[in-house]
Amino acid sequence: MYLRWAERHRYKTSIVEATEGEETGYRSLTIEVDGRSAYGWLSAEKGVHRLVRISPFDSQNRRHTTFALIEVLPLVEEDETEIELDLDELRIETYRSQGAGGQNVQKTETAVRVTHLPTGVVAQSQNERSQQQNKDMAMRVLRARLLERRLAEREEELRQLRGEHIEAGWGNQIRSYVLHPYQMVKDLRTSHETSNTTAVLDGDLDAFMAAELERRVGQGPGSAD
């Protein structure tokens, strides 16, 4: 869905990392999106997304509910942030890149996983051609995640100072995609909805993003809410 959205906006995309699920599908995907205002738009998509459908993997055609957590991180260059990485605090591992069906793409261990030991934050890259390129990409992703973590900690401190209630854990879903028994995509933050689920899953997300960004502006400092 997000790759198709990026294609609509003529953004460049690349799949940085893909970890397959135990039985089917993917457990995680990391996609880089490069284009003007890409982060601003995609920041509206942060949160838990809920999909209700007849599972194609269920022989009894039962309805299933699936949740996906969407993280959106700014891609941070080394000289654009105060995030400094101490090599003594990093665990760098190499492994073989995996293709569809678990087949080895590379016979050598070109994929790289970097773990920031003090926080447990992990970043990995497997789709670059060399181990060094994958290491460089993984370090960029790690810096972005550490920066996002720092910003989130600062925001949480501000919320506590304002006396706002902080929900523990993931938090609630932000949007539901219902494909059965009726067709509906509804954003629970803005109440924006459409019955054209095919278009949304094909990347038609601008109206949902715009509604959320407008909601945020309305909740900014000095608003009446």
N, C-alpha and C positions, 0 to 999 in steps of 0.2 A: 504493500500500500504506500509506504513512504518512498520507495524507489520510483513508483509511478508518479507520486506527487512531485518529486524532485525533477523528473523528466518533463513534467508539464511546465516547470519554471526554468527549464534549461540549465539546471544546476548539475555540476559534475559530481558523480558518486563513485565510491569504491567500497567494497566489502573488506573491512580490515580483519575481521575474525568471525568465524562461524563454528559453533560447537553443536554437533548433532545430538538429538535426544536419544534416549536409550532404545526406544522402539521406532519412533518416526518423527519427522519434523526436526526442529532445532530447539536446543535448550537456551541458546543465546546467540545474538548477532550484534556485531558492531559495524556501523556504516558511517563512513565519512561523507559529509555533504559540503560541497564547496560552491559558494555563490553569494551574491550580495543579499544581506539581511536574512540569510538562511537560519542562523541561530535565533534571531529575533522571532521569526515565524514558528520555528520548531519548538521554541521554549514553551509554547502554549500546549504542547502535547505531553508534557511531563506528567507521569502518574500511572495509575492502574487502569487498564482497558479490559472490558468484559465482553466476551463473544459467546452468544447463544446460538447453537446450530444443531442440525442433524449430523452427527459425526460420520465422515466417509470411512472411518476406520472401525466402525461398530457394525457388525454383521446383522444386528437386530434393529438397526436404524433408530436408535434412541437419541433423544435430545441431550446434548452435553453443554456444559458451561466451562469456558476456559478463560483464564486471566493472564494478561501479559503486562509486565512493568516496563514502561518506557522511560529511559534516562536520556537527557539532552545536555551535552557538555560542549562548552566552547573549546575549539582546538587552539591550544595555547603554545606559542613559540617560546623557546627557552628564555629569550630576552624580554618577553612581554609580561612576566609575572615574577612575584617574589618567591615563588615555589623553588626551593633549592633541594636537589636530591643528593643525599649522602650515600655513596656507593656501599658503605659499611652497613647501611640500613636496607639494602636491596638484596633480594634473592632472585637471581636471573637463571632461568631454566630454558633449555632448548628441547624441542621435540619435533617429530615429523608432521608436516602439514597433512591434513586429512581432506579427502574429496568426498563426493556423494557416495553413499553406501559404505563409508569407512575405508575406501581404498586409499592407499598412499599416493599422494601427489608427488612427493619428493622422497628419494631414497636417503637423503641426508637430512639432518636435523636443522632445518632452516627456520622453523617457527620458534618464536620466543615468547616466554611468559615472564613478566616482572612483578614481583610482590614487594610492596612497601611494608616491611616488617613491623614498624611501630603502629600502623593503622590496620594492616591486613588488606589494604586496597590492592587489587590485582588488575593488571592490564596485559593484553596479549595481542600478538599480530602474527599472521601466518601466510598472508597472500602476497607479500613482496617477494622479489626474486632471490634475495640473498639474506643470510642470517643477520648481517649488519643492518640492512634496510628494515627488517622486521624488528630488530632491537630499537632502532631509532624511532619507528612508529609506535612501538609499545611504550617507550619512554614519553613520547608526546601525549599519548592517551593517559598515561599515569599522571602526568602533570595536570592535565585537564581534570581528572577525577579528584585529585588532591585539592585543586583550586575550588572545585564545586563543593567539596566537603568543607573547606574553610569558609566559603560564603554561606553555606547552609548553617554552620555553627554560629556565625555572626548573626544571621537572620533569626535563629532560634533564641539567641540572647536578647535580641530586640523584642521579640514576641513576649518573652518572659517579663521583660521590663514593662511592656505595655499591659501585662496581665492577661494575655490571650491564652485560651486553652490550646494545648498542643496534643494532637492525637499521636499515640504511640504506634510504632510499626509502620507498615506501608501507608496507612491512611486508606480512605475510601476510594472506590472507583470514580473516575472522572467521566467516563463515557461507556455506554452500552451499545453493542452491535447485535441486534436480534435478527436472525435469519429464519427462525421458526418459533412459534407457529404463525407469526406475522413478520413483516419487513419494517424495521425501524432502526435508525441510528439516532441516539439522543445523548447530548452532553448534559451531565447532571449539574454542572457549575453554572451554565448559562441558559439551560432549557432549550437551546437550539436543537432542532431535530429535522429529520428528513426520512421519507419512506424509500428513497432511492438508494438502497444499500449497495447496489452494483456500482454506482458512480463513486460512492465514498471509498469502497474497497479498491477502486481503480485509481485512487489518488485525488479525488475531488474533495479536498479538505479545507480550502481557503475560508469558507464561510464559518466553519467551526473554529478555526484559528483566530479569525478576526473577532468573532464574538467573545472569545476568552480574553484576547488582548484589550478589547474595549472594556470588559468587566474589570480587568486589573487597573486600568486607568481610572475608572470610576471609584475604585477603592483606595486610590492613592491619597497622600497627605492632603488634608483640607477638603476632602470630599464630604458629602452630606451623609453617607452611609455610616 
